[in-house]
C-alpha cells in the first residue's frame, strides 16, 4: 500500500516519514535484554556500536537502560540514568543522528532529552509515569507511543481481548487522546502496536496480518519485530540471534502494510532489506 507521509517533530529535528522506511537501531545498555543483554553494557562498547549503527544506516539510535523482556525486573532510577545518560552525551558529541530514549521513567526521559536525545520511546504508552507527558510537552520531544497492558513483569498475564484489533486500537487511541488533551501536538506522536507486549504469539501474528487497520487512527507507525518470540514460534527457533532472516520477512510485511519506522538489532542487513523493498515497491 502507498504510505501516507508525515513530518515527525522531535525537538530540534524533523523526520520525514513515508518517503522511505526509516531504521531505528536498538542499543540495549543492559545485562539482561532478551537478545543482546550484556553485549553493549560498557560505555566504550555501547558508543562504538551506536556509531557503527549510524554508519550502517540507522536514522535513529534507541538507547535503553532497562530490559522490557517478559518477566524482566525493574531497575532503580540512578542505575538507569548511569546506563544511559553518559552514552547519550558521548554519542551526541560525535554524531548528529536522532537519539531515542527507551524508558518508562519521566526523570530518565528528561535527563536524556537534556543530554541530547530527541525522542521518548515509552513501551507503556505514557501510562506508567504520570509526569512523562509533561516532560515530552515541556521539551518538545517526539513520542513513540506503544501499546502494552500492565508492566513487563506481568504483561503476559494480560492477553485476553474481546476483539484483539479493535481493543488494541481503542487502547492506543486512548493513550493518544490523553497526550493531546495534555497539550502535546499530533505531529509529535507515532504509534507502535506493541508486538510482543501483552500478546501471545498467535495474537502477534494476527496483528502483523492486519497492521494496515491501525492507519485509521491517523498516526505514523513504528514497528518492533526484531528477533522476537513470535518469529521463533513460526520458525521453531529458540535462539533469538538466529531469527535475523525471519525478522527481514516481518519487515517486508510491515512495509507492505504501510509502517514507517522499523526498530531493529541488525541495522546493516535490515537497512538493505528496507531499501530494496522501498525501491521496488
Steps between C-alpha positions, in 0.01 A plus 500: 500500500614858442608658825370833616782745574543676833751736656595381848599790725775385737640802684754659263452235232222438251494149361317443173304176519356313205726576206728215610511263796696640793720275713510522880806314630471332840768565763428311823742619767380222729625165631170317443323599176350201320729496197814705564513545877852576618651549154507879522499550877821704515502862381784436257330204332161671499637814336694300242189301410281813485738668256519182292120486477488863386764421237303192389181696435318560828294820493432474875700337780267369772686482832355306791633433849228265625393173342133473403505129411214298654563444871792743519575672830485877541817699563520805723517856368867559573609179331296574187643853485853362538444258211355754256594865555880475453439300180257760362745780582788314334299409190364852459853641522604285204192471277185690404284185462158516668509341846209333676486414870319173570360549850183510708649743756437873453823604673707276271320646198560856621871448562537319167335783308716759676805289409411508131227245433208588272239232562335321793419136422269391783386137483219577745340749263575783747285327761738389777649836602247786521778756445618353170257699286597823677867436422419434136295819478752721679794380289309460170602135464395259234295223661479133405181382668482121531214272595559294813288390790646492850878489536765275344496272804126427473400595144482142375221435750291771331445352153122454508320722248137519401610593146878514462534766229217722618614484862864580420390787275266636765763484774761667277252769406427565869874552559524738206192695609639541852823644359314741273277608789814575704623736229726294274473554127390221270817539292703388805330159514574166336313180590642153559258202516726329754602174338605266782344701781183368669446271202542132421691379196172440317378850587825654376457317170141624470612859558770462233235382254281802580752779554331717240193519730698730731528774237141600576631659822681760288858466626825370349604153614811364669536121487722293730523136393875444512597147615178470702347179628211490251763463227655219702152347531460499122853371433526266801815691593580560867822699443404865450819573307401238242182690407666759276342395170165437665529859618574609143178336380303673775639837388378436147154425639518823701594712199231332292247609764632857513727508808736797504781409745657162578668441837775241443815343646672415170518845345717438194305196381156644573585836342582309181172306520299820541688689230443228240133459595446878488676531165305217336154569641 
